[in-house]
Amino acid sequence: MALKRSPDFRPPPWEIGFTMVEDRTDSPLTLKFGHEELIIRRRYELISIVNDFFIAIWFLLGSILFLYPEYEKAAIWMFIIGSFQFLVRPTIRLISHIHLQRIPSSNWES
């Protein structure tokens, strides 16, 4: 349940700058290709899914390359890259929950 405030409500001075954005949704990204449009909703979730695919690819390639002794060094690098991307996953989730948005100058208080 979202908190509804009257339009003339002014928060106390200690709350200014810490107001919550109500009912914020991830606005869709629309890419136009001629007569076609690609609409991407929930961008952060999409980025996370793409990251998961890359993690799987790095570990699969690393596992295959590990079967051949001459490619062992490349396999190790694949595992390192995949492991680094495991760090990217929670970063994407954190960014999706903490989103900084610029306030237009027309909304600034005098």
N, C-alpha and C positions, 0 to 999 in steps of 0.2 A: 504494500500500500504506500503510494507516494505521498509525501507531505505537501499540501497545497497551502500557499501563503497568499495573502491579499497583495495586490499590486503596490500598495503604499507602504508595505512592511519594510523597515530598515533594521538590519541586525545591529546588535550592540557593537561598539568599536572593537572589542576583543575578538569578534567573530568575522570581521571584514577580512576578506582574503582567504577564508577557509569555508566558503559556502560550497555546498554539494551541487553537482549538476544532476537535476532530476530526470529520470527516465532516459538517460543517455544510451543511445544505441550506436553501433558502429555504422556510420553512413556508408552506403555502397559505393564502390569505385566502378565507373562505367568507362569502358574503352570502346571506341567506335572504329569499325573496320568496314568502310564503304556503307552498305545498307544493313550491316549486321552490328549488333552491340553485344559486348561481353560484360556482364554485370557480376562483380565480385562482392559478395556479402561476407561479413565476418572475416575480414582480412587477416586478423591475427591468427585465427584458427586455421585459415588456409596456409599461412606461412608456416605454422607449426606442422601441418600435415606434409608439406613439401620438405621440410627439414627432416621429418621422420623417414620419408622415402630416401633421402640422401644418406641418412645413417645406415639404412638397410643396404643400400648399394655399396657403401664403403666397406661394411663388414662382410658382405657377400664376396666382393672382389678380393678383399684381404684374405678371406678363407680359401678361395680358389688359388690365389697366387702363393699361399703358404704351402700348397701341395708340391710346388716346384722349388727346389733349393736355390736355384739361381735368381728367383724373384722374391726371396725371403725378405730382403730389405724393403722392397716396394710394398709387400704385404704389411710389414710393420708400420709403414707410413700410412697405409689405408686405415689400420686400426687406430692410429693416433688421430687422424682426421675425424674418424667416426666418433671417437671418444670426446674430442673437442666439441663436436656437434651435440653431444649429450649435455654439454654445458649451455649450449644455445637454447635448448628446449625450455628450461625453466626461465631463462631470460625473456623469451618471447611471451611466456605466460605472465610474467611479472609486468612487462610493458603493456600487455593487453589490459591489465587491471589498474595500472597507474598511467594515465594518459594526460599529458600536459597540453593544454589548449590556450592559445592566445586570445585575450579579450580585446575585441575591437575598441579603438580609441573613443568611439561614440558612446560606449558604455562606461567610460571612466568617470569617477566622481570628481567634481571640481573642488 
